[in-house]
Amino acid sequence: MYATPTGGFTTTERYSSNPSSSCMTGIVAVAASLLLVGTGASYPINAYKQWRQYVQPKVQFTFDSIESAYTPTYAPEVDVRNVAQHLANIREVISPSMSELAKDLAITRQALYKWLSGENQPDDNSKVQFITNLSNVADEFSNAGLDDAKLLIKMKAFDGQSLMDLIKQGEDWHKPVQLLIDEAKAMSIAADKANFAESKAKPTNGWKSSVSIPGTVED
């Protein structure tokens, strides 16, 4: 809920949906109730919605529902890395060559070296966005503990397109990267199970049918 002064003021102050907001709502309601003391009527605070339309002309506050001003209290983590740091992250996790990365950015290797060193900055927002998205994808692979990000990002797994293609086109990469991570983990688990099963298999003499070692006697 928020209160808007109706006389002499031009600002509107809103309170978010949190404990301090509830406290402010209560304070405003109490203040309005106190202003109405002596009018000969009863104005219970917990029923302000029922009487506010009658007393509005008598007080210097207007009331409205908090639902219309509600904003989520969750705020995503702010990424404060600069272009050079994002590029270093890409190089570390995805491991593209300087030529590959320069080609993806449609710039020269010399320009890329200057961006990496922090000597120069991109003047094209689309390139900055591409670098940021690619770095964030690298974060996803790194957080998942995958060490084959360079291969995964080039797999033509999305209607003939790779994750790199989607990033270049400015498509939403969040779901595709998660699909790649899930698939890579599933394949890793399957490979581990296969290796474990092979290690538990009993040794046989089958190899003797195709290989003979001098000095040995075959059965």
N, C-alpha and C positions, 0 to 999 in steps of 0.2 A: 504494500500500500504506500501511496505517497501523498504528501500534502503540498498544495500550491497556494502561496499567499495571493490574496485577491486585491490587496490595496498597496500601492506604492512600490511594489517589487515587480521585476520583469523576469526573474529566473524561476525555473522549475526544478525542484530537487527530487530525484527518484531514489528509492532504496531497493536494493536487490533482495532476493529471497534467501535470507540467511538469518541467524540468531540476532544479529545487531539490527537487521531490518524489522524483525518482529518487535524488538524493543522500541524502535522509533515509532512504529505504528501505534503501539500502546501509549507512548508519550503523547502523540498527537491527539489520540482519542480522549485521553484523560484531560488534556488541556482544553479541548472543545467542551467536554462535560463541565469542567470547572467554570468556563465562561458562561455557561447556561444556568449555573446555580442561581436561584432566586427568581426564576421565571415562572415558578409555580407548577412546573411539569417535571416528570421523571424521565431521565435520559440515560438508561443503563449503557455502559461502555460496550459490553459484549453484544449489544443489539443496535450498533450505530447505523447499520444499513437500513433499519426500519425508520429511524427518525432524522437521518441526515437531510432528506429533502425538505423537511419542515423547518429545520433550524439553520440551513445554509445561509439565508439572508441575514441572520443575526450574528454570524461569526466571520472571522477573516481567514477561514481555511476552506478549501474544497477537498473532498475525499473521492478517491477512486480505487478500483480493485487492483491488487498487486499483480493479478494474473496478466493484465495488459502490459505490465512493465517488466515481467519476469525475464531474466536472462540466465542461462546456465552459469553456475559458479565455476565449472571446470574450464581451464584455459590451457590450450596445448603448449608444450614446452617451446620456448623461443630458441631458434637456431641462430647463434651469434657468430658463426664461422664466416670468414670472408672467402672471396673467390679462390685465393691461393690455398687456403686450408681445405676447401672442398675439392680442389684439383688434386692435392696431395692425398686426400682420403680415397679418391677414385683410383689413383695410381697404385696405392697400397693394396686395396681390396680387389678391384677388378683387373688390375695389371695390364691396361692397354699400353701399347707402345706409343711413343710421342707422335709418330706418324699417324697411327690409327686415331688417336684422340684429336689431333689437329684436323684430320680429315672429317671426323664427326662434327667438329665445330666449324668447319669450312673456313679455317684460318691457316696461316703458315706456322711451321714449327717454331720459327723465331718469335712470333707473337705469343705462342703458347708458353715458351720459356719465360717470357717477360711476365705473363700472367702468373705463372708458377712462383716466380721470384717476388712477386708483388710490385715489380717495377711499373707495370701498367695494369689497367683494369679494363674489362670489356665495356664498350659503350653501347652495346646492343642488349636490351633487356631479355630478348628471347634466348640469347646465349647464356646469360646469367641464370635464367630459369632452367635451361637444359643442364647446366653444370650442377645446380642445386638439386634438381631431381635425381640426377645420376649419382650424386653423392649420398642422397637419402636412400636410394636403392642399395648402394654399397653398404650403408649402415644396416639395412635389413638382412643382407646376406651375412655380414659380420656378426650381428647379434644372434643369428641362427646357427652360428658355428660352422658355416660352409666354407670350404677352401677352394671350390671350383666355380666361383662366381663368374670368371671370365668365359667359361663354357656355357653356363646357364643363361647368361644375359644375351647370348647369340643364338640360342636354340629357336628354331622356327616353330614355336609351339602354339601360336595364336593365329589361326587361319593363314598360315604361311608367313607370318611376321614374327620377329623376335621381340623380346622385351626392349632391346635397344631401339628397334624401329618405332615402337609405341612411344617411347620417351622422346624421340626426335620429333614425332608428330604432335607432341603435347597431350597425348592421351593419359587418362588416369592409370597410373602404374601400380597402385596399391594392391588390387586384387590379383593381377597377373604375377607380381613378384611373390605373393603368398602362395599361389598355386605352384610356382616353380620350387619354392622352399619345401612345401609339403611333399611334392613329388620326389625331390632330391633326398629328403629324409627317408621316405618310404623305400626308395631304391637302395639306399645305404643299409637299411635294416634287412632288406631281402638279401643283399650281398653278404652281410655278416652271418645270416642264418645259413646261407649256402656254404660259406667257408667253414662254419662250425660243423655242419653235417659231413663235409668232406673230410675234416680232420678226425671225425669219429668213425669213419668207414674202416672196415677191417682190410688189412693189406692182402693183396692177391698176387698170383704168379702170372697174371694175364700179360704183363709186359714181355714175358719170355717168348711169346708167340711171334713177336716181330723184331726182337732184339736178342742177339747172342753175344755173350761176353767170352772172349778166348779164355780157355783154361777151366771152364765150368762144364758141368754135365747136366744136360736137360733131362727132365722127367719124361 
